[in-house]
């Protein structure tokens, strides 16, 4: 599907879906639980639906509401906040857990496009005796798993890629792993660390994880919050280099509400700023469990007019024509630096915003962004250059020489690389182009990976996205 994006003025109120990161953790822990759990406000995205299919293969039963249903009853949320619901009557997914009857799948686990599912579920299944094979779509089969395989082997998991000499899926492993060993790994990618943390709930003892270079640390905190909420003891040192989790814990069924997705909030937020529009984003999660809320502070530091009302769970974004809302606090010629590793999924949206910020923006510590659905640093550099951006790629940074109001940007046809965050960010950029200019985004349907109905939701506040 090709989508056209052009200069538009947005207005009104918009809600974003539930968090993908929270939804997948909830599904896996509900699968490990005994009894029936209810997950309220889940994200019905491709990655989460892949997780539904995977947990069914290992003993869980998942009941989804009919398409379009928003009814159901949920229980207590992850925090005292009542925020985080992207709709007035969110859907509820019912999970009958596998509990002690958890078993290896009869066939291969196909994770589709979901790295989170692959990295979370593999360690969990490595607690069982026997062999299991994981694969995924074309994108997943390009993502490195050597760090995961090394971790499994350190714990006695006998893991390897199916193709000799490969470091990418498909791969196989044979368990069970031994919790009485310790795990030492760099931890630059957080997902497999979260997987071992969840897996330890099934093991008899304490797993000590030593991270030499932890990066995506807010996601480790998110996993810790989830584990503690279901009774699994977990400690993380202040520098995130030492993690301890103790099992076994017989997890009991739970009712939880999935907070709204900060990774999705980034797109209407940046869209409002670059288009000079005023938009209210509702259902904002103020629990602090998602590191991507850092984007508000980052953009405010360069003059973005963003008001976060934590009581009402809203963000009011006031863009200003000419881009002044992004650069009012920035001194001419000053360099704006952002360390992205704590919230790497914001890289695409921030790169677009930087094109509208007067002066030099340097986004650093980007290595982990190269290991997502695609190499997002190379991809954003390549596609933004097609649209007139002055952007360059360093060894561990992305450098954008922006101009107030996005001066110098123009329309063009760009590739999404079937990466949802690239597609959404480039669509948002089109909203700030000069009148008469447009961006055509190829393979734009990939947005459904994390934000089902993105184009329809944004058109509801005036984006004017069109299929071409």
C-alpha positions in Angstrom: 0.0 0.0 0.0 1.3 3.5 -0.9 0.2 6.4 1.3 0.4 10.1 0.3 1.1 12.7 3.0 1.0 16.4 2.4 0.8 19.7 4.3 -2.1 19.7 6.7 -3.3 21.4 9.8 -4.4 19.0 12.6 -6.9 19.7 15.4 -8.9 17.9 17.9 -8.4 15.0 20.4 -6.7 11.7 19.6 -6.0 8.5 21.5 -3.3 6.0 20.9 -3.5 2.2 21.4 -2.3 0.2 24.3 1.4 -0.5 24.7 2.9 -3.3 22.7 5.7 -3.9 25.2 3.2 -4.2 28.1 0.7 -6.4 26.1 3.3 -9.0 25.1 4.7 -9.2 28.7 1.1 -9.6 30.0 0.3 -12.4 27.5 3.5 -14.4 28.4 3.0 -14.0 32.2 -0.7 -14.9 31.9 0.4 -18.0 30.0 2.7 -19.0 32.9 0.0 -18.4 35.4 -2.5 -20.9 36.8 -6.1 -19.8 36.2 -7.8 -17.2 34.1 -6.3 -13.8 33.5 -8.0 -10.7 31.9 -5.9 -8.2 30.0 -7.7 -4.9 29.5 -6.8 -2.4 26.7 -4.4 -4.8 24.9 -2.8 -3.7 21.6 -4.4 -5.8 18.8 -1.3 -5.3 16.6 0.4 -7.9 14.4 3.2 -8.5 16.9 0.7 -9.1 19.8 -1.5 -11.3 17.6 1.7 -13.3 16.8 2.2 -13.7 20.5 -1.4 -14.9 20.9 -0.8 -17.7 18.4 2.6 -18.6 20.0 1.2 -19.0 23.5 -1.6 -21.1 22.2 1.1 -23.5 20.9 2.5 -24.0 24.4 -0.7 -24.6 26.4 -2.5 -21.3 26.8 -6.1 -20.6 25.6 -6.7 -17.0 24.5 -10.2 -15.6 23.9 -10.3 -12.4 21.9 -13.4 -10.2 21.6 -15.1 -10.0 18.2 -13.6 -7.4 15.9 -14.7 -3.9 16.8 -15.8 -5.0 20.3 -14.8 -2.7 23.1 -16.8 -4.2 25.9 -15.5 -6.2 28.7 -14.4 -5.9 32.3 -10.9 -5.6 33.6 -9.3 -5.4 36.9 -6.6 -3.2 38.6 -4.0 -1.6 36.4 -0.3 -1.6 36.7 -0.2 1.5 38.9 -2.5 3.7 40.9 -3.1 5.8 37.8 -6.3 5.5 35.9 -4.7 6.7 32.8 -3.5 4.7 29.9 -6.7 3.6 28.3 -6.8 4.5 24.7 -10.6 4.1 24.4 -13.6 4.8 26.7 -14.5 1.1 26.7 -11.3 -0.9 26.0 -11.3 -4.5 24.9 -10.4 -7.4 27.2 -8.4 -10.5 26.2 -9.0 -13.5 28.4 -6.2 -15.9 28.9 -6.5 -19.4 30.4 -3.0 -20.0 31.5 -0.9 -23.1 30.9 0.6 -22.9 34.3 2.3 -26.2 35.3 1.1 -27.7 32.0 3.3 -25.4 29.9 4.9 -27.5 27.1 7.0 -27.2 24.1 5.2 -26.7 20.8 4.5 -29.5 18.4 6.1 -27.6 15.6 8.2 -24.5 15.0 7.4 -21.2 16.7 7.0 -18.5 14.0 7.2 -15.1 15.6 6.2 -13.2 12.5 7.8 -9.8 12.7 8.0 -9.7 16.5 11.5 -9.5 18.0 10.0 -9.1 21.5 8.1 -12.4 21.2 11.2 -14.2 20.0 13.5 -12.8 22.7 11.0 -13.2 25.5 9.5 -16.6 24.7 12.7 -18.5 23.8 14.3 -18.2 27.3 10.9 -19.2 28.9 10.7 -22.4 26.7 14.4 -23.1 27.5 13.3 -24.0 31.0 11.6 -27.2 29.5 13.4 -30.4 28.6 13.6 -30.9 24.8 14.3 -29.1 21.6 12.5 -26.1 20.1 13.0 -24.1 16.9 12.2 -20.4 16.3 11.8 -18.6 13.0 10.0 -15.5 11.7 9.4 -13.3 8.6 12.1 -12.0 6.3 12.9 -9.1 8.6 13.2 -11.3 11.7 15.5 -13.6 9.8 17.9 -10.8 9.3 18.1 -9.8 13.0 21.1 -11.1 15.0 20.5 -13.7 17.7 24.1 -14.5 18.5 23.8 -12.8 21.9 20.7 -14.8 22.7 22.4 -18.1 21.6 25.5 -17.3 23.7 23.3 -16.6 26.7 21.4 -19.9 26.3 24.7 -21.8 26.0 26.1 -20.2 29.1 23.2 -21.6 31.0 23.4 -25.0 29.4 20.8 -24.6 26.7 22.7 -26.1 23.7 21.6 -23.5 21.1 22.6 -22.8 17.5 21.4 -21.3 14.3 20.1 -23.8 11.8 22.5 -22.6 9.1 26.1 -23.2 9.9 28.0 -19.9 10.5 24.8 -17.9 10.7 23.9 -15.4 13.5 20.3 -15.0 12.5 17.1 -17.1 12.7 16.0 -19.8 12.3 17.7 -21.2 15.3 17.1 -24.1 17.7 17.9 -24.8 21.3 17.6 -27.7 23.7 16.8 -27.2 27.4 16.5 -27.1 30.3 18.8 -24.3 31.3 20.4 -24.3 34.7 19.6 -21.4 37.0 22.5 -22.2 39.3 24.8 -20.8 36.7 25.3 -17.0 36.2 24.8 -15.2 33.0 27.2 -12.5 31.7 26.3 -10.6 28.6 26.5 -7.1 27.3 22.8 -6.4 27.5 22.8 -3.7 24.9 19.5 -5.2 23.7 17.1 -5.5 26.6 14.6 -8.0 25.2 16.4 -11.2 25.8 17.4 -10.1 29.3 13.7 -9.6 30.0 13.1 -13.1 28.6 15.5 -14.7 31.1 14.0 -12.6 33.9 10.6 -14.0 33.1 11.9 -17.5 32.6 13.5 -17.6 36.1 10.0 -17.6 37.6 9.9 -21.3 36.5 13.4 -22.2 37.9 14.5 -23.4 41.3 17.0 -20.8 42.5 18.3 -17.3 41.8 19.6 -16.3 38.4 22.3 -13.7 38.6 22.6 -11.7 35.4 25.7 -9.5 34.9 25.4 -6.9 32.1 28.6 -5.3 30.9 26.9 -2.5 28.8 23.2 -2.2 29.5 21.3 0.2 27.2 17.5 -0.1 27.0 17.3 0.1 30.7 13.6 1.4 31.1 12.4 -1.9 29.5 14.2 -3.8 32.2 12.5 -1.7 34.8 9.2 -2.5 33.0 9.9 -6.2 33.3 10.8 -5.9 36.9 7.5 -4.1 37.6 5.5 -6.9 35.9 7.4 -9.6 37.7 6.9 -8.0 41.1 3.2 -7.5 40.4 2.8 -11.3 40.1 5.0 -12.1 43.1 8.4 -12.9 41.5 11.3 -11.4 43.6 13.6 -9.3 41.4 16.3 -6.8 42.1 18.2 -4.5 39.7 21.3 -2.4 40.7 21.2 1.3 40.2 23.6 1.0 37.2 21.6 -1.9 35.8 24.7 -4.1 35.6 23.4 -6.6 38.1 20.0 -8.3 38.0 18.8 -11.1 40.3 15.5 -13.0 39.9 14.4 -15.8 42.2 12.1 -18.7 41.4 10.2 -20.8 41.4 7.0 -18.8 41.8 3.5 -20.3 41.1 2.1 -17.2 39.3 -1.6 -16.7 39.9 -4.0 -15.4 37.3 -4.4 -11.6 37.3 -6.5 -8.8 35.9 -4.4 -5.9 34.5 -4.9 -2.9 32.4 -2.4 -2.2 29.6 -1.3 1.5 29.6 -1.3 3.5 26.4 1.8 3.2 24.2 4.3 6.0 24.5 6.1 4.6 21.4 2.9 5.4 19.5 2.4 8.8 21.3 5.5 10.0 19.5 3.8 10.2 16.1 0.8 12.5 16.7 3.1 14.5 19.0 5.7 15.1 16.3 3.0 15.5 13.7 1.4 18.4 15.6 4.7 20.1 16.1 6.0 20.0 12.5 2.6 20.9 11.0 2.1 23.9 13.4 -1.1 22.4 14.8 -2.8 22.1 18.2 -3.7 18.5 19.3 -4.7 16.9 22.5 -3.5 13.4 23.0 -5.6 11.5 25.5 -5.1 8.5 27.8 -1.5 9.3 28.5 0.3 6.8 30.8 1.9 8.6 33.7 3.1 5.5 35.6 6.7 6.0 34.5 6.9 2.3 33.3 7.8 3.3 29.7 11.1 5.0 28.9 9.7 6.5 25.7 8.0 9.3 27.7 11.4 10.9 27.7 10.5 12.3 24.3 8.4 15.0 26.0 11.3 16.3 28.0 13.6 16.2 25.0 11.3 18.2 22.7 10.4 20.6 25.5 14.2 21.3 25.9 14.3 22.8 22.4 11.2 24.9 22.8 8.3 22.5 22.0 5.0 23.8 23.5 3.8 20.6 25.2 1.7 20.5 28.3 1.4 17.2 30.2 -1.6 17.1 32.5 -0.9 14.0 34.6 -4.2 14.4 36.5 -6.3 14.4 33.3 -3.9 12.0 31.5 -3.5 14.4 28.5 -0.8 15.9 26.4 -1.7 19.2 24.8 0.7 19.9 21.9 0.8 23.4 20.4 2.8 23.6 17.2 3.6 26.9 15.7 3.8 27.7 12.0 7.4 28.4 11.0 8.7 25.8 13.4 9.2 28.2 16.3 7.6 25.8 18.6 10.5 23.5 18.2 13.4 26.0 18.3 12.4 28.9 20.5 14.8 27.9 23.4 17.7 26.9 21.2 20.5 29.4 20.7 21.5 30.0 17.1 24.3 27.7 16.1 24.1 25.7 19.3 24.4 21.9 19.1 21.5 19.8 20.5 22.5 16.3 21.7 20.3 13.4 22.6 21.4 10.0 23.9 18.8 7.7 22.4 19.8 4.3 23.9 17.3 4.5 26.9 14.4 5.0 24.4 15.6 3.8 21.0 12.2 3.3 19.4 11.8 7.1 19.4 14.7 7.5 16.9 12.6 7.7 13.8 10.2 10.4 15.2 13.0 12.4 16.7 15.0 12.3 13.4 12.0 13.9 11.7 11.5 16.5 14.4 15.2 17.4 14.1 14.7 18.4 10.5 12.5 21.2 11.8 14.9 22.4 14.5 17.2 25.2 13.6 20.9 24.1 13.9 22.7 20.8 14.5 21.1 17.9 16.3 23.3 15.0 17.2 21.5 11.8 18.3 24.1 9.5 20.0 24.5 6.0 21.3 22.5 4.6 18.3 24.0 1.2 17.9 20.9 -0.6 19.2 18.8 1.2 16.6 20.6 -0.7 13.9 19.3 -4.0 15.3 15.6 -3.4 15.1 13.2 -4.3 12.2 15.9 -2.7 10.0 19.0 -0.6 10.5 17.0 2.5 11.4 20.0 4.8 11.3 20.9 4.0 7.8 17.3 3.8 6.7 16.3 7.2 8.1 19.5 8.8 6.7 18.8 7.4 3.2 15.1 8.3 3.1 15.3 11.7 4.7 18.0 12.7 2.2 15.5 11.9 -0.6 13.3 14.6 1.0 16.0 17.3 1.1 17.2 16.7 4.7 20.9 17.5 5.5 21.7 14.4 7.5 24.7 12.2 8.0 25.5 9.0 9.7 28.4 8.5 12.2 29.7 5.3 13.7 27.5 5.7 16.7 25.4 8.8 15.9 22.9 10.4 13.5 23.6 14.1 12.7 20.8 16.3 11.4 21.4 19.9 10.3 17.9 21.2 10.5 16.2 24.5 9.6 13.4 26.3 11.3 10.1 25.3 9.8 11.7 22.5 7.8 13.1 24.9 5.2 14.7 23.0 2.3 12.5 19.9 2.7 10.5 18.8 -0.3 8.3 15.9 -1.4 9.3 12.6 -2.9 8.8 8.9 -2.8 10.3 7.0 0.1 10.7 3.4 1.3 9.4 2.2 4.7 11.5 -1.0 4.5 8.3 -2.5 6.0 9.3 -0.9 9.3 6.3 0.5 11.1 8.1 3.3 12.9 9.9 4.5 9.7 6.5 4.5 7.8 4.7 6.5 10.5 7.6 9.0 11.0 7.9 9.8 7.3 4.1 10.2 7.0 4.3 12.7 9.9 7.1 14.6 8.1 4.8 15.1 5.0 2.4 17.1 7.2 5.0 19.9 7.6 6.0 20.2 3.9 5.4 23.3 1.9 1.9 23.5 0.2 1.8 21.5 -3.0 4.5 19.0 -1.9 3.8 15.4 -0.8 5.6 12.3 0.4 4.6 8.9 -1.0 5.4 6.1 1.5 5.7 2.6 0.1 4.6 -0.5 2.0 2.8 1.7 4.5 0.5 -1.1 5.7 3.3 -2.1 8.0 2.1 0.4 10.5 -0.3 -2.2 11.8 2.6 -3.9 13.6 2.3 -1.4 16.4 -0.5 1.1 15.6 -3.5 -0.6 13.9 -5.6 2.1 12.1 -2.8 4.7 12.3 -3.8 6.5 9.1 -7.5 6.4 10.0 -6.9 7.7 13.5 -4.7 10.5 12.2 -7.2 11.4 9.5 -9.7 11.8 12.3 -7.8 14.9 13.4 -7.2 16.2 9.8 -4.1 14.6 8.6 -5.5 13.9 5.1 -3.5 10.8 4.4 -4.6 9.2 1.1 -3.9 5.8 -0.5 -2.5 6.2 -3.9 
